[in-house]
Structures are given as C-alpha cells and as structure tokens.
Amino acid sequence: MICKEEIYKIGIINKPHGIHGEVLFTFTDDIFDRVDCDYLVCLMDGIYIPFFLEEYRFRTDTTALVKFEDVDSDQKARRFTNVEVWFPVKYAAESREEEYSWDYFCGFQAENMELGVIGTITEVDTATINTLFVVDREGEEILIPAQEDFIETIDHKGRKILLKLPEGLLQIDNIESVD
C-alpha cells in the first residue's frame, strides 16, 4: 500500500485524448522525465494506485500526452479524468537537488535553527511572486517564505528542512519546539 508520505503531487490528468487510451496530463514537475521510474501514482477513489507508463510525449512546457499500460481505449482513459498524479519520493531523491519542484517539500517537517520544530509543510503557495511554505503547527497555519537563502539543509531521507530565518520573521506568541 502506498502512503501519502512516500509520494508528492506533480499534477493532474485533465481528460482523455484520442481513442487509443492516451490522457492529457498537466504537470507542475517534470521529474517523471528526469529520473528512472516506470510508473506514476494516481489517486483514485481515495487510494494511491501505481500505473505503469507505456509512453508519453510533451505537448507544452506543462502538459504531456501519457499512455498507461493496459489503458487502450477512450473508455478506459475516461476514468482518469481530473485524477491527481503523484510521484514516489524515493525516486525524486535520486534527482539533483536543484531540479526539485516546490511541491516535493509537502510533508516535510520544517525546523528553525533557533526555535526547533515549527510544523509540517502541507502545501507550497506559488500564487504570488513570493513562494510560501504553508506550515501546519498544531492546527494553526503559518506562512514562511520559501527562499533558498533561508534553507540551511535538507534531509531528504528524514523529510526535514532546517531553516535559518531572520529574527522576527516568525511573529508568533510563545513559539517553542514541539519535539
């Protein structure tokens, strides 16, 4: 069984394409093209299911036509409409560090060098010019700038990010380590 901690979201399948089982895939990370992994994980009916890639070809910088094994008709392809696509973290860790998308860091534990554990990164907000880590700290949402200057180290195996934040950035009353 695939757990959410073992994968990260890289896009969504929009709709079927043609009559031979291809689907249009909009991605936020082209990691599937950069590392050696034969499958993508799709969230179907609340379950993460691996589907093996037969072939794919890029249409634009953010879309590709994907053909999964044993999906050979438009009817079979229709069940993938609006399905989220995820990628295994263990294969992404083989990629060079500068090639990660921000979504890769969802699920990582954010720690501050001075204050200790801040919380878990639940999403990355890229809607504005300043990318933000959205961190869940015991049910409270905290926004932290996701600037490379603030990232001290990344523990890919332990799924932790050590941040060196400027003094006063975390304006939270009584913030203490949650260890």
N, C-alpha and C positions, 0 to 999 in steps of 0.2 A: 504494500500500500504506500502511495506517495503522500508525504506530509507537506503542508504548506511551507514549512521551514526549509525544505530541501529544494525549493523552486522559487523563481521570481517571475513576475509578469513581464512579457515582452510585446504584447499586442492583442489584437482581436481579429477573428475571422469575420469578414463582413457578409459575404454571400457566395453562392456557387458561381462558377464561371464555366460556361460551355456545358457540354453533355457527357464529358468523359470523367467527371469526378473532381475536377480542379476547383479550388476555392480561392477567393481574393483575401489575402492576409495583409492587414495594416499593422506594421510593427514599429515599436519605439526603440528597438535594439536589434541590430543585425548579427548578433552573436552566433546565431544558428549557421551563418555563413563563414564565420571566422574560426570556429573550433570543430573538432571531430566529434559530433554527436549525431546519431542516426534517427533521433526522434524528437518530437515536441510534445508537451503535455497540454492537454485540453481539459478545461473544467466543464464537465457535462453532468447535469443533474446533481451538482454538489460533490462530485467525485473527480479527482485528478486522474486522468487516463492518458497513458503514453500512446502516441500514434507515430508509426514509423514513416519517415519521408521516402517517397519513391523518387520525386524530383521537385524542383522549384526553379522559378526564374523571376528575376526582378522586373517590375514594370516601372517603378519610380524609386526615389530615394527612401520611400517609406512604405511601399507596397510590393507584394510579390504574389505570383500565382503559385499555389502549392498543391501537390498531388500526394495524398497519403496512400500507403499500401492498402489494398482491398477496398478502396473507395473508388469505384469505377463507373459511377453513373451520377447524373444530376440529382436523382432522388436520394442517394446515399450522402451526397455532398450537402444537401439542404439541412441535414441535422446539425451541421457545423455553423449555421448562420448565427451571428452575434455571440459566438463562443470565445471566451478568453483563452489566450495562449500563454503558456508558461515555459520556462527553460530551467533545466537542472543546474543548481548552484555548483555541484561538483565539477561539471564541465566548464562552467564560466570561470572557475578559479584557475583553470589552465590557461586562460586568455591573459594577455598582457594587461597590467593594471590600468593603463591609460585608455583602454578600449571599453571599459565598463560603462553601461548606461546608468543614470541615476537610479532607475527602478531596481537595479541589482541590490541596492542597500536597504530595501524594505525588509524588515525582520531583523536587521542588525540592532545590537544594543549600543546606544550612544552613551559614551562616558566622557566626563570632563576631567582634565588633569588635576584641577584644584578641588572639585566637588564630588568626584566619583561618578557613580551611575546616575544618568539623567532619566533614561527610559528607553523604550523600543521605537525605532523608526517604523511608522505604519504606512507612510507614503512620502513621496517627494513632489512638491508643488513646483512645477516649471511654467506656470501660467504667466508669471511676470518675469522681468529681466533678472531679478534676483531669485535664484533657485533656493528653495527652503526644504529642510528636513522637517516633516511633521512627526513629532515625537509624542508618544503616549506615556505620560508619567502618572501612574496610578489613576487613570481615568481622565486626567487633565491633558489637554492638547497644548504642546509647546512648539513654537516655530523657531528653528535655528537656521541661520544662513548656511547653505551647503557650499561654502567656498573652500577651495583646495588649500588656501592659506591657513584655514582653521583645522584641517585634518592632519593630526600628528602621525598616527599609524593606523593601519587597517589590518585586523586579524581576520583573514578570510575563513579560516577553519573554524574559529570560535565565533564568527559572525559578530565582531565588535569593531566599533570605530572609536578611537581615542581622539578627542577634540581638545585643542588649546584655544579656548575662547577668550576674547578680550574682556577685561574686567568690566563688570556692569552689564554685559550683554544679556545674561540671564537675570532679569529683574523679577525674581520670584521670592516671595517671603519665605524664610526658613528653609531654603532648599538644602537638603542633606542627602548623603549617599543612601541608596535604597538597598544596598547589598542584600 
